[in-house]
């Protein structure tokens, strides 16, 4: 099984949550009426700020603080980057059309290593949308104008919908970004998994977790990468033969990993819960930790996880 085969819906892939910092968002909603009359920053409609150059020294004020009142689209580029020369004029054009409803902030990554390092930029061009001090969505690589325009429209629609409290379509999370609006590190991880580069996928998920420790996509993706790494090179027939011995802890854990990859989640959980019941001391703790690691590859609300957690508690106590 290749890394690309492990694509469990809701774990490795998903829309970026725009629901963080709820109180700040509510404050922003109260300011919307005033913003309609006077563009952010006090500029007149004809003189609204649309494009700014940002440095290491000005990033806090021009991007982080500005994003508390106006969405900021961050264009991370380099002078030697040919795709950047294609993308930047598109972004500048769309920013001018927007008239200050969002601001384009341009960062030369080579001249501003602190910003590029803090954002863990691996390639250019990279585009990130910053709202209320957080990166909420983005993309990598040069896209045609139509796709960039669609991305901007989806971003602004999602923000406006969330801030206004408008009802959303059935089955859609309030405040959720459009499905196409995905964090750049999630996009990087997806591509790395498809390319079979697990180290790059792990690095992308770790970058996202460093920025957003509670991000479920990154948590589950990182656990899935670990699962794939552990099972690379395993011979299922050999594992099954060794797992016939109920006391072979290595084989039992490997068998559970292979069962997870095949989609037999409940079987994997039952195997390890049973092993917890039969072991003690360090062996029991090792199996318990392994099982908890498998839980991380699934959403916390997954019924199989809830059932297995209750069974594990019963086995331990």
C-alpha positions as CSV (number, residue, x, y, z in Angstrom):
1,X,0.0,0.0,0.0
2,X,1.4,3.4,-1.0
3,X,1.1,6.5,1.2
4,X,-1.4,8.0,-1.2
5,X,-3.8,5.1,-0.5
6,X,-4.4,6.3,3.0
7,X,-6.8,9.1,2.5
8,X,-9.5,8.8,5.2
9,X,-12.2,11.4,4.7
10,X,-12.0,14.0,7.4
11,X,-8.4,13.3,8.5
12,X,-5.8,14.2,6.0
13,X,-8.0,16.6,4.0
14,X,-10.5,19.2,4.9
15,X,-11.5,22.8,5.0
16,X,-9.7,25.3,7.3
17,X,-11.7,26.3,10.3
18,X,-12.3,30.1,10.5
19,X,-13.9,29.9,13.9
20,X,-10.9,30.8,16.0
21,X,-10.8,33.9,18.2
22,X,-14.6,34.1,18.4
23,X,-14.7,37.3,20.6
24,X,-12.5,39.2,18.1
25,X,-14.7,38.1,15.3
26,X,-17.8,39.4,17.1
27,X,-16.0,42.7,17.6
28,X,-15.2,42.9,14.0
29,X,-18.9,42.3,13.1
30,X,-19.9,45.3,15.2
31,X,-17.4,47.4,13.3
32,X,-18.7,46.4,9.8
33,X,-21.3,49.2,9.6
34,X,-18.7,51.8,10.2
35,X,-16.3,50.1,7.8
36,X,-18.9,50.4,5.0
37,X,-18.9,54.1,5.4
38,X,-15.2,54.5,6.0
39,X,-12.7,52.1,4.6
40,X,-10.2,50.4,7.1
41,X,-7.5,52.8,8.2
42,X,-9.6,55.9,7.7
43,X,-8.9,56.2,4.0
44,X,-11.5,57.5,1.6
45,X,-12.9,55.1,-1.0
46,X,-10.7,56.6,-3.7
47,X,-7.6,56.5,-1.6
48,X,-8.0,53.1,0.2
49,X,-4.8,51.2,0.9
50,X,-4.7,48.2,-1.4
51,X,-1.1,47.0,-1.7
52,X,1.8,47.4,0.8
53,X,5.4,46.1,0.9
54,X,6.1,44.4,4.2
55,X,9.5,43.8,6.0
56,X,10.6,41.9,9.0
57,X,10.3,45.2,11.0
58,X,6.8,46.1,9.8
59,X,5.2,42.7,9.7
60,X,3.6,43.0,13.1
61,X,1.9,46.3,12.4
62,X,1.2,46.0,8.7
63,X,0.0,42.4,8.7
64,X,-0.9,41.1,12.2
65,X,-2.4,44.3,13.6
66,X,-4.0,45.3,10.3
67,X,-5.6,41.9,10.0
68,X,-7.6,42.6,13.2
69,X,-9.7,45.0,11.2
70,X,-9.2,44.0,7.5
71,X,-8.3,40.7,5.8
72,X,-4.7,40.7,4.6
73,X,-3.6,38.5,1.7
74,X,0.1,37.8,2.0
75,X,2.1,37.4,-1.2
76,X,5.4,35.7,-0.4
77,X,7.7,36.0,-3.4
78,X,11.4,36.3,-4.4
79,X,13.1,38.3,-7.1
80,X,14.5,35.1,-8.9
81,X,11.1,33.4,-8.9
82,X,9.5,33.4,-12.4
83,X,6.1,32.1,-11.3
84,X,6.0,35.0,-8.7
85,X,6.3,37.4,-11.6
86,X,3.2,35.9,-13.1
87,X,1.1,35.8,-9.9
88,X,2.0,39.1,-8.2
89,X,0.4,41.3,-10.9
90,X,-2.8,39.3,-10.7
91,X,-3.0,39.8,-7.0
92,X,-2.2,43.5,-7.3
93,X,-4.9,43.9,-9.9
94,X,-7.5,42.1,-7.7
95,X,-6.5,44.1,-4.7
96,X,-7.0,47.4,-6.6
97,X,-10.4,46.2,-7.7
98,X,-11.3,45.4,-4.1
99,X,-10.8,49.0,-3.1
100,X,-9.5,48.3,0.4
101,X,-12.0,45.5,1.4
102,X,-8.8,43.4,1.7
103,X,-5.2,44.4,1.6
104,X,-2.3,42.7,-0.4
105,X,0.9,42.6,1.7
106,X,4.0,41.7,-0.3
107,X,7.0,40.0,1.3
108,X,10.3,39.4,-0.4
109,X,11.3,36.2,1.4
110,X,15.0,36.6,0.7
111,X,15.2,40.1,2.1
112,X,13.0,39.3,5.1
113,X,14.2,35.9,6.5
114,X,12.4,36.4,9.9
115,X,9.0,36.5,8.3
116,X,9.7,33.6,5.9
117,X,11.2,31.6,8.8
118,X,8.3,32.3,11.1
119,X,5.8,31.2,8.4
120,X,8.0,28.2,7.5
121,X,7.9,29.1,3.8
122,X,9.3,26.2,1.8
123,X,8.6,27.5,-1.8
124,X,7.5,30.6,-3.6
125,X,5.1,31.9,-4.5
126,X,3.1,31.1,-1.4
127,X,-0.1,33.0,-0.7
128,X,-1.7,33.2,2.8
129,X,-4.9,34.9,3.9
130,X,-4.4,36.4,7.4
131,X,-7.5,37.3,9.5
132,X,-7.6,38.3,13.1
133,X,-3.9,37.5,13.4
134,X,-4.1,34.0,12.1
135,X,-3.4,32.3,8.7
136,X,-6.7,30.9,7.7
137,X,-6.2,29.7,4.2
138,X,-3.9,29.9,1.2
139,X,-2.3,28.2,-1.7
140,X,1.1,27.6,-3.3
141,X,2.3,28.1,-6.8
142,X,1.1,30.5,-9.6
143,X,-2.6,30.2,-10.5
144,X,-4.4,31.8,-13.4
145,X,-6.4,34.9,-12.7
146,X,-9.7,33.1,-12.8
147,X,-8.7,30.7,-10.1
148,X,-7.1,33.4,-7.9
149,X,-10.3,35.5,-8.3
150,X,-12.4,32.5,-7.3
151,X,-10.2,31.9,-4.2
152,X,-10.5,35.6,-3.1
153,X,-14.3,35.5,-3.7
154,X,-14.7,32.3,-1.6
155,X,-12.5,33.7,1.1
156,X,-14.5,37.0,1.4
157,X,-17.8,35.2,1.2
158,X,-16.8,32.8,4.0
159,X,-15.6,35.7,6.2
160,X,-18.7,37.8,5.6
161,X,-21.0,34.8,6.2
162,X,-19.3,34.0,9.5
163,X,-19.2,37.6,10.7
164,X,-22.8,38.3,9.9
165,X,-24.1,35.0,11.4
166,X,-26.0,34.2,8.3
167,X,-27.4,30.6,8.1
168,X,-25.3,28.2,6.0
169,X,-26.3,25.4,3.8
170,X,-27.4,22.1,5.3
171,X,-24.4,20.0,6.3
172,X,-22.0,23.0,6.2
173,X,-20.2,24.1,9.3
174,X,-20.9,27.7,10.3
175,X,-17.8,29.8,9.6
176,X,-16.1,27.1,7.6
177,X,-14.0,28.1,4.7
178,X,-15.0,26.9,1.3
179,X,-13.8,23.4,0.5
180,X,-11.4,24.8,-2.1
181,X,-9.8,27.1,0.5
182,X,-7.2,25.0,2.2
183,X,-4.2,25.9,4.3
184,X,-1.0,25.9,2.3
185,X,0.7,23.4,4.6
186,X,-2.3,21.0,4.2
187,X,-1.8,21.4,0.4
188,X,1.9,20.8,0.8
189,X,1.3,17.7,2.9
190,X,-1.2,16.3,0.4
191,X,1.2,16.8,-2.5
192,X,4.0,15.2,-0.5
193,X,1.9,12.2,0.4
194,X,0.9,11.8,-3.3
195,X,4.6,12.0,-4.2
196,X,5.5,9.5,-1.5
197,X,7.6,12.0,0.4
198,X,6.6,11.3,4.0
199,X,9.3,13.5,5.5
200,X,8.0,16.5,3.6
201,X,4.4,15.6,4.6
202,X,5.4,15.3,8.3
203,X,7.2,18.7,8.1
204,X,4.2,20.4,6.6
205,X,1.8,19.0,9.3
206,X,4.3,20.0,12.0
207,X,4.5,23.6,10.6
208,X,0.7,23.8,10.7
209,X,0.6,22.5,14.3
210,X,3.2,25.0,15.3
211,X,0.9,27.8,14.0
212,X,-2.3,26.2,15.1
213,X,-1.8,23.6,17.9
214,X,-5.5,22.6,17.9
215,X,-5.8,22.0,14.1
216,X,-7.4,18.6,13.7
217,X,-6.4,18.1,10.1
218,X,-2.7,18.5,11.0
219,X,-3.1,16.3,14.1
220,X,-4.8,13.5,12.2
221,X,-2.5,13.9,9.2
222,X,0.6,13.6,11.3
223,X,-0.7,10.4,13.0
224,X,-1.5,9.0,9.6
225,X,2.0,9.7,8.3
226,X,3.4,7.9,11.4
227,X,1.2,5.0,10.6
228,X,2.3,4.8,7.0
229,X,6.0,5.1,8.1
230,X,5.7,2.2,10.6
231,X,4.1,-0.1,8.0
232,X,6.5,0.6,5.1
233,X,8.3,-2.6,4.3
234,X,6.1,-4.9,6.4
235,X,5.1,-8.2,4.9
236,X,1.5,-8.8,5.8
237,X,1.8,-12.5,5.6
238,X,4.8,-12.5,8.0
239,X,3.0,-10.2,10.4
240,X,-0.1,-12.4,10.4
241,X,2.1,-15.5,11.1
242,X,3.8,-13.8,14.0
243,X,0.6,-12.3,15.3
244,X,-0.8,-15.8,15.8
245,X,1.3,-15.7,19.0
246,X,-0.9,-13.5,21.3
247,X,2.2,-12.7,23.4
248,X,4.2,-11.2,20.5
249,X,3.6,-7.5,21.2
250,X,5.6,-6.2,18.2
251,X,3.5,-8.4,15.9
252,X,0.2,-7.5,17.5
253,X,1.0,-3.7,17.1
254,X,2.1,-4.2,13.6
255,X,-1.1,-6.2,12.8
256,X,-3.2,-3.4,14.3
257,X,-1.4,-0.8,12.1
258,X,-2.0,-2.9,9.0
259,X,-5.7,-3.3,10.0
260,X,-6.0,0.5,10.3
261,X,-4.6,1.0,6.9
262,X,-7.0,-1.5,5.4
263,X,-10.0,0.3,7.0
264,X,-10.6,-2.3,9.7
265,X,-10.5,0.3,12.5
266,X,-12.6,-1.6,15.0
267,X,-10.6,-4.8,14.5
268,X,-7.4,-2.9,15.2
269,X,-8.8,-1.3,18.3
270,X,-10.2,-4.6,19.6
271,X,-6.8,-6.3,19.1
272,X,-4.9,-3.7,21.1
273,X,-7.6,-3.4,23.9
274,X,-7.4,-7.2,24.3
275,X,-3.6,-7.0,24.4
276,X,-3.9,-4.3,27.2
277,X,-6.0,-6.8,29.2
278,X,-3.4,-9.5,28.8
279,X,-0.3,-7.5,29.6
280,X,1.1,-5.6,32.6
281,X,3.8,-3.1,33.5
282,X,5.9,-1.6,30.7
283,X,4.4,-3.9,28.1
284,X,0.9,-2.8,29.0
285,X,1.9,0.9,28.9
286,X,3.6,0.4,25.5
287,X,0.4,-1.1,24.0
288,X,-1.7,1.7,25.6
289,X,0.4,4.4,24.1
290,X,0.3,2.7,20.7
291,X,-3.5,2.5,20.8
292,X,-3.7,6.2,21.8
293,X,-1.6,7.0,18.8
294,X,-4.0,5.2,16.5
295,X,-6.9,7.2,18.0
296,X,-5.1,10.4,16.8
297,X,-5.5,9.3,13.2
298,X,-9.3,9.6,13.5
299,X,-11.7,12.5,14.5
300,X,-12.3,12.7,18.2
301,X,-16.1,12.2,17.5
302,X,-15.6,9.0,15.5
303,X,-17.9,6.4,17.1
304,X,-15.1,3.8,16.9
305,X,-12.8,6.0,19.0
306,X,-15.4,6.5,21.6
307,X,-16.2,2.8,21.9
308,X,-12.5,1.9,22.1
309,X,-11.7,4.6,24.7
310,X,-14.4,3.1,26.9
311,X,-13.1,-0.4,26.4
312,X,-9.6,0.8,27.1
313,X,-10.6,2.4,30.4
314,X,-12.4,-0.8,31.4
315,X,-9.3,-2.8,30.6
316,X,-7.0,-0.5,32.6
317,X,-9.2,-0.1,35.6
